[in-house]
Amino acid sequence: MKFKIGDIVTLRKPHPSKTEKWEIIRVGIIYKLKSLSVENLIIELKPKVFEGNATIVESSE
């Protein structure tokens, strides 16, 4: 599955802050995700971990 900047994704396990939806803000060696419900919450995941746990909710196209 190809992920692009601006895609909205959900992860298999919820974050402790109860955030469900994340926006992709960086793609490459590290994926950076910005929370849509908590301001200033950003997480970084390695591609192997991210691609196994993420599903696209809304595409940027």
MMTF fields as JSON, N, C-alpha, C and O atoms, coordinates in Angstrom:
{
  "mmtfVersion": "1.0.0",
  "mmtfProducer": "UNKNOWN",
  "numBonds": 243,
  "numAtoms": 244,
  "numGroups": 61,
  "numChains": 1,
  "numModels": 1,
  "chainsPerModel": [1],
  "groupsPerChain": [61],
  "chainIdList": ["A"],
  "bondAtomList": [4, 2, 8, 6, 12, 10, 16, 14, 20, 18, 24, 22, 28, 26, 32, 30, 36, 34, 40, 38, 44, 42, 48, 46, 52, 50, 56, 54, 60, 58, 64, 62, 68, 66, 72, 70, 76, 74, 80, 78, 84, 82, 88, 86, 92, 90, 96, 94, 100, 98, 104, 102, 108, 106, 112, 110, 116, 114, 120, 118, 124, 122, 128, 126, 132, 130, 136, 134, 140, 138, 144, 142, 148, 146, 152, 150, 156, 154, 160, 158, 164, 162, 168, 166, 172, 170, 176, 174, 180, 178, 184, 182, 188, 186, 192, 190, 196, 194, 200, 198, 204, 202, 208, 206, 212, 210, 216, 214, 220, 218, 224, 222, 228, 226, 232, 230, 236, 234, 240, 238],
  "bondOrderList": [1, 1, 1, 1, 1, 1, 1, 1, 1, 1, 1, 1, 1, 1, 1, 1, 1, 1, 1, 1, 1, 1, 1, 1, 1, 1, 1, 1, 1, 1, 1, 1, 1, 1, 1, 1, 1, 1, 1, 1, 1, 1, 1, 1, 1, 1, 1, 1, 1, 1, 1, 1, 1, 1, 1, 1, 1, 1, 1, 1],
  "groupList": [{"groupName": "MET", "atomNameList": ["N", "CA", "C", "O"], "elementList": ["N", "C", "C", "O"], "formalChargeList": [0, 0, 0, 0], "bondAtomList": [1, 0, 2, 1, 3, 2], "bondOrderList": [1, 1, 2], "singleLetterCode": "M", "chemCompType": "L-PEPTIDE LINKING"}, {"groupName": "LYS", "atomNameList": ["N", "CA", "C", "O"], "elementList": ["N", "C", "C", "O"], "formalChargeList": [0, 0, 0, 0], "bondAtomList": [1, 0, 2, 1, 3, 2], "bondOrderList": [1, 1, 2], "singleLetterCode": "K", "chemCompType": "L-PEPTIDE LINKING"}, {"groupName": "PHE", "atomNameList": ["N", "CA", "C", "O"], "elementList": ["N", "C", "C", "O"], "formalChargeList": [0, 0, 0, 0], "bondAtomList": [1, 0, 2, 1, 3, 2], "bondOrderList": [1, 1, 2], "singleLetterCode": "F", "chemCompType": "L-PEPTIDE LINKING"}, {"groupName": "ILE", "atomNameList": ["N", "CA", "C", "O"], "elementList": ["N", "C", "C", "O"], "formalChargeList": [0, 0, 0, 0], "bondAtomList": [1, 0, 2, 1, 3, 2], "bondOrderList": [1, 1, 2], "singleLetterCode": "I", "chemCompType": "L-PEPTIDE LINKING"}, {"groupName": "GLY", "atomNameList": ["N", "CA", "C", "O"], "elementList": ["N", "C", "C", "O"], "formalChargeList": [0, 0, 0, 0], "bondAtomList": [1, 0, 2, 1, 3, 2], "bondOrderList": [1, 1, 2], "singleLetterCode": "G", "chemCompType": "PEPTIDE LINKING"}, {"groupName": "ASP", "atomNameList": ["N", "CA", "C", "O"], "elementList": ["N", "C", "C", "O"], "formalChargeList": [0, 0, 0, 0], "bondAtomList": [1, 0, 2, 1, 3, 2], "bondOrderList": [1, 1, 2], "singleLetterCode": "D", "chemCompType": "L-PEPTIDE LINKING"}, {"groupName": "VAL", "atomNameList": ["N", "CA", "C", "O"], "elementList": ["N", "C", "C", "O"], "formalChargeList": [0, 0, 0, 0], "bondAtomList": [1, 0, 2, 1, 3, 2], "bondOrderList": [1, 1, 2], "singleLetterCode": "V", "chemCompType": "L-PEPTIDE LINKING"}, {"groupName": "THR", "atomNameList": ["N", "CA", "C", "O"], "elementList": ["N", "C", "C", "O"], "formalChargeList": [0, 0, 0, 0], "bondAtomList": [1, 0, 2, 1, 3, 2], "bondOrderList": [1, 1, 2], "singleLetterCode": "T", "chemCompType": "L-PEPTIDE LINKING"}, {"groupName": "LEU", "atomNameList": ["N", "CA", "C", "O"], "elementList": ["N", "C", "C", "O"], "formalChargeList": [0, 0, 0, 0], "bondAtomList": [1, 0, 2, 1, 3, 2], "bondOrderList": [1, 1, 2], "singleLetterCode": "L", "chemCompType": "L-PEPTIDE LINKING"}, {"groupName": "ARG", "atomNameList": ["N", "CA", "C", "O"], "elementList": ["N", "C", "C", "O"], "formalChargeList": [0, 0, 0, 0], "bondAtomList": [1, 0, 2, 1, 3, 2], "bondOrderList": [1, 1, 2], "singleLetterCode": "R", "chemCompType": "L-PEPTIDE LINKING"}, {"groupName": "PRO", "atomNameList": ["N", "CA", "C", "O"], "elementList": ["N", "C", "C", "O"], "formalChargeList": [0, 0, 0, 0], "bondAtomList": [1, 0, 2, 1, 3, 2], "bondOrderList": [1, 1, 2], "singleLetterCode": "P", "chemCompType": "L-PEPTIDE LINKING"}, {"groupName": "HIS", "atomNameList": ["N", "CA", "C", "O"], "elementList": ["N", "C", "C", "O"], "formalChargeList": [0, 0, 0, 0], "bondAtomList": [1, 0, 2, 1, 3, 2], "bondOrderList": [1, 1, 2], "singleLetterCode": "H", "chemCompType": "L-PEPTIDE LINKING"}, {"groupName": "SER", "atomNameList": ["N", "CA", "C", "O"], "elementList": ["N", "C", "C", "O"], "formalChargeList": [0, 0, 0, 0], "bondAtomList": [1, 0, 2, 1, 3, 2], "bondOrderList": [1, 1, 2], "singleLetterCode": "S", "chemCompType": "L-PEPTIDE LINKING"}, {"groupName": "GLU", "atomNameList": ["N", "CA", "C", "O"], "elementList": ["N", "C", "C", "O"], "formalChargeList": [0, 0, 0, 0], "bondAtomList": [1, 0, 2, 1, 3, 2], "bondOrderList": [1, 1, 2], "singleLetterCode": "E", "chemCompType": "L-PEPTIDE LINKING"}, {"groupName": "TRP", "atomNameList": ["N", "CA", "C", "O"], "elementList": ["N", "C", "C", "O"], "formalChargeList": [0, 0, 0, 0], "bondAtomList": [1, 0, 2, 1, 3, 2], "bondOrderList": [1, 1, 2], "singleLetterCode": "W", "chemCompType": "L-PEPTIDE LINKING"}, {"groupName": "TYR", "atomNameList": ["N", "CA", "C", "O"], "elementList": ["N", "C", "C", "O"], "formalChargeList": [0, 0, 0, 0], "bondAtomList": [1, 0, 2, 1, 3, 2], "bondOrderList": [1, 1, 2], "singleLetterCode": "Y", "chemCompType": "L-PEPTIDE LINKING"}, {"groupName": "ASN", "atomNameList": ["N", "CA", "C", "O"], "elementList": ["N", "C", "C", "O"], "formalChargeList": [0, 0, 0, 0], "bondAtomList": [1, 0, 2, 1, 3, 2], "bondOrderList": [1, 1, 2], "singleLetterCode": "N", "chemCompType": "L-PEPTIDE LINKING"}, {"groupName": "ALA", "atomNameList": ["N", "CA", "C", "O"], "elementList": ["N", "C", "C", "O"], "formalChargeList": [0, 0, 0, 0], "bondAtomList": [1, 0, 2, 1, 3, 2], "bondOrderList": [1, 1, 2], "singleLetterCode": "A", "chemCompType": "L-PEPTIDE LINKING"}],
  "groupTypeList": [0, 1, 2, 1, 3, 4, 5, 3, 6, 7, 8, 9, 1, 10, 11, 10, 12, 1, 7, 13, 1, 14, 13, 3, 3, 9, 6, 4, 3, 3, 15, 1, 8, 1, 12, 8, 12, 6, 13, 16, 8, 3, 3, 13, 8, 1, 10, 1, 6, 2, 13, 4, 16, 17, 7, 3, 6, 13, 12, 12, 13],
  "groupIdList": [1, 2, 3, 4, 5, 6, 7, 8, 9, 10, 11, 12, 13, 14, 15, 16, 17, 18, 19, 20, 21, 22, 23, 24, 25, 26, 27, 28, 29, 30, 31, 32, 33, 34, 35, 36, 37, 38, 39, 40, 41, 42, 43, 44, 45, 46, 47, 48, 49, 50, 51, 52, 53, 54, 55, 56, 57, 58, 59, 60, 61],
  "secStructList": [7, 7, 7, 7, 6, 6, 7, 3, 3, 3, 3, 1, 1, 7, 7, 6, 6, 7, 7, 7, 3, 3, 3, 3, 3, 3, 7, 1, 1, 1, 3, 3, 3, 3, 3, 1, 1, 1, 6, 6, 7, 3, 3, 3, 3, 7, 2, 2, 2, 2, 2, 2, 2, 3, 3, 3, 3, 3, 7, 7, 7],
  "xCoordList": [0.85, 0.0, 0.894, 1.825, 0.611, 1.385, 0.772, -0.429, 1.602, 1.167, 1.769, 2.927, 0.975, 1.424, 1.22, 0.427, 1.935, 1.768, 0.342, -0.152, -0.306, -1.673, -2.722, -3.879, -2.344, -3.292, -3.671, -2.848, -4.913, -5.391, -5.419, -6.033, -4.755, -4.659, -5.088, -5.116, -5.418, -5.633, -4.614, -4.214, -4.201, -3.251, -3.978, -5.044, -3.399, -4.041, -4.221, -5.297, -3.178, -3.28, -3.492, -2.802, -4.421, -4.642, -3.503, -2.853, -3.283, -2.295, -2.871, -4.092, -2.042, -2.566, -3.42, -4.203, -3.279, -4.085, -5.459, -6.216, -5.783, -7.056, -7.194, -8.303, -6.077, -6.098, -6.312, -5.639, -7.245, -7.527, -7.056, -6.569, -7.189, -6.828, -5.546, -5.332, -4.689, -3.399, -3.236, -3.706, -2.57, -2.252, -0.767, 0.062, -0.426, 0.976, 1.588, 1.089, 2.685, 3.345, 4.75, 5.361, 5.285, 6.586, 6.624, 6.165, 7.181, 7.318, 8.779, 9.398, 9.324, 10.705, 11.263, 10.605, 12.475, 13.098, 12.302, 12.214, 11.736, 10.872, 9.54, 9.509, 8.443, 7.112, 6.782, 6.908, 6.359, 5.936, 4.434, 3.894, 3.761, 2.31, 1.912, 2.469, 0.936, 0.421, -0.989, -1.819, -1.257, -2.573, -3.598, -3.317, -4.791, -5.87, -6.724, -7.519, -6.57, -7.405, -6.628, -7.215, -5.33, -4.517, -3.488, -2.687, -3.522, -2.605, -1.17, -0.933, -0.221, 1.212, 1.632, 2.681, 0.862, 1.247, 1.709, 0.925, 3.003, 3.6, 4.339, 5.061, 4.157, 4.898, 5.695, 5.328, 6.797, 7.636, 7.689, 7.886, 7.512, 7.54, 8.423, 8.496, 9.09, 9.873, 8.912, 7.814, 9.309, 8.414, 7.886, 6.712, 8.715, 8.28, 7.148, 6.178, 7.271, 6.246, 4.996, 3.879, 5.189, 4.057, 3.205, 1.981, 3.844, 3.1, 2.342, 1.336, 2.811, 2.103, 0.921, 0.051, 0.876, -0.156, -1.154, -2.149, -0.926, -1.755, -2.75, -2.483, -3.911, -4.891, -5.342, -5.51, -5.534, -5.92, -7.415, -8.238, -7.753, -9.141, -9.553, -10.6, -8.73, -8.988, -7.708, -6.644, -7.798, -6.634, -6.526, -7.534, -5.308, -5.094, -5.505, -5.548, -5.804, -6.179, -7.656, -8.143],
  "yCoordList": [-1.178, 0.0, 1.239, 1.339, 2.168, 3.397, 4.482, 4.746, 5.101, 6.204, 7.495, 7.524, 8.571, 9.868, 10.919, 10.731, 12.002, 13.114, 13.64, 13.852, 13.846, 14.356, 13.283, 13.602, 11.998, 10.912, 10.875, 11.167, 10.516, 10.333, 8.829, 8.08, 8.383, 6.955, 6.666, 7.558, 5.406, 4.928, 3.827, 3.121, 3.683, 2.651, 1.533, 1.747, 0.353, -0.814, -0.625, -0.898, -0.162, 0.081, 1.575, 2.395, 1.937, 3.373, 3.963, 3.265, 5.241, 5.981, 6.211, 6.287, 6.324, 6.576, 7.84, 7.961, 8.773, 9.996, 9.787, 10.744, 8.551, 8.181, 8.735, 8.823, 9.107, 9.592, 8.423, 7.398, 8.571, 7.514, 7.866, 6.994, 9.124, 9.523, 10.345, 11.202, 10.048, 10.709, 11.186, 10.535, 12.322, 12.834, 12.608, 12.909, 12.084, 11.857, 13.183, 13.846, 13.572, 14.83, 14.612, 15.558, 13.38, 13.07, 11.599, 10.739, 11.32, 9.952, 9.749, 10.638, 8.595, 8.307, 7.252, 6.249, 7.473, 6.535, 6.499, 5.459, 7.618, 7.711, 8.312, 9.284, 7.724, 8.297, 9.19, 8.77, 10.42, 11.336, 11.495, 11.758, 11.332, 11.449, 12.537, 12.639, 13.353, 14.43, 14.066, 13.681, 14.188, 13.876, 14.889, 16.085, 14.395, 15.291, 15.745, 16.674, 15.097, 15.474, 16.18, 16.955, 15.929, 16.564, 17.465, 17.006, 18.744, 19.687, 19.411, 19.062, 19.565, 19.394, 17.97, 17.79, 16.967, 15.574, 14.974, 14.823, 14.632, 14.066, 12.797, 12.771, 11.734, 10.506, 10.152, 10.526, 9.421, 8.959, 7.442, 6.853, 6.815, 5.36, 4.926, 5.605, 3.795, 3.213, 2.61, 2.191, 2.559, 2.064, 0.654, 0.384, -0.232, -1.611, -1.67, -2.406, -0.907, -0.862, -0.149, -0.62, 0.99, 1.789, 1.052, 1.008, 0.48, -0.167, -1.398, -1.771, -2.033, -3.192, -2.837, -3.675, -1.606, -1.214, -0.183, 0.076, 0.412, 1.526, 1.115, 0.236, 1.775, 1.65, 3.063, 3.929, 3.285, 4.613, 4.828, 3.987, 5.956, 6.352, 7.283, 7.09, 8.292, 9.26, 9.488, 9.646, 9.508, 9.749, 11.225, 11.931, 11.699, 13.119, 13.469, 14.65, 12.497, 12.777, 13.047, 13.301],
  "zCoordList": [0.0, 0.0, 0.0, 0.799, -0.888, -0.986, -0.118, -0.187, 0.69, 1.54, 1.012, 0.593, 1.033, 0.556, 1.649, 2.571, 1.529, 2.46, 2.328, 1.221, 3.459, 3.475, 3.679, 3.953, 3.551, 3.802, 5.275, 6.143, 5.55, 6.916, 7.175, 6.415, 8.247, 8.543, 9.978, 10.827, 10.229, 11.592, 11.845, 10.92, 13.083, 13.465, 14.198, 14.775, 14.172, 14.781, 16.291, 16.823, 16.983, 18.423, 18.664, 18.059, 19.526, 19.793, 20.626, 21.405, 20.444, 21.228, 22.625, 22.763, 23.663, 25.015, 25.142, 26.083, 24.214, 24.251, 23.599, 23.439, 23.223, 22.589, 21.176, 20.649, 20.561, 19.192, 18.248, 18.36, 17.318, 16.357, 14.954, 14.234, 14.551, 13.193, 13.201, 14.058, 12.202, 12.069, 10.632, 9.7, 10.455, 9.131, 8.874, 9.733, 7.706, 7.351, 6.933, 6.025, 7.606, 7.265, 6.719, 6.223, 6.797, 6.224, 5.845, 6.596, 4.661, 4.165, 3.78, 3.196, 4.102, 3.745, 4.676, 4.951, 5.162, 6.093, 7.4, 8.053, 7.765, 8.954, 8.511, 7.757, 8.986, 8.758, 9.947, 11.098, 9.671, 10.728, 10.627, 9.553, 11.765, 11.813, 12.794, 13.887, 12.39, 13.241, 13.673, 12.849, 14.96, 15.496, 15.016, 14.93, 14.704, 14.293, 15.472, 15.335, 16.635, 17.774, 18.886, 19.642, 19.001, 20.044, 19.365, 18.552, 19.708, 19.098, 19.546, 20.702, 18.633, 18.88, 19.239, 19.858, 18.878, 19.113, 17.798, 16.861, 17.738, 16.537, 16.923, 17.92, 16.128, 16.375, 15.126, 14.012, 15.333, 14.237, 14.285, 15.348, 13.135, 13.048, 11.889, 10.864, 12.056, 10.972, 9.957, 10.322, 8.681, 7.634, 7.887, 7.632, 8.374, 8.598, 9.627, 9.444, 10.69, 11.738, 11.235, 11.446, 10.57, 10.118, 9.083, 9.204, 8.076, 6.993, 7.459, 6.855, 8.526, 9.058, 9.938, 10.174, 10.427, 11.383, 10.873, 11.549, 9.715, 9.258, 8.188, 7.368, 8.214, 7.143, 6.749, 7.608, 5.459, 4.967, 5.203, 4.841, 5.809, 6.004, 4.871, 4.253, 4.6, 3.529, 2.767, 3.366, 1.454, 0.624, 0.31, 0.277, 0.078, -0.222, -1.648, -1.991, -2.476, -3.865, -3.995, -5.097]
}
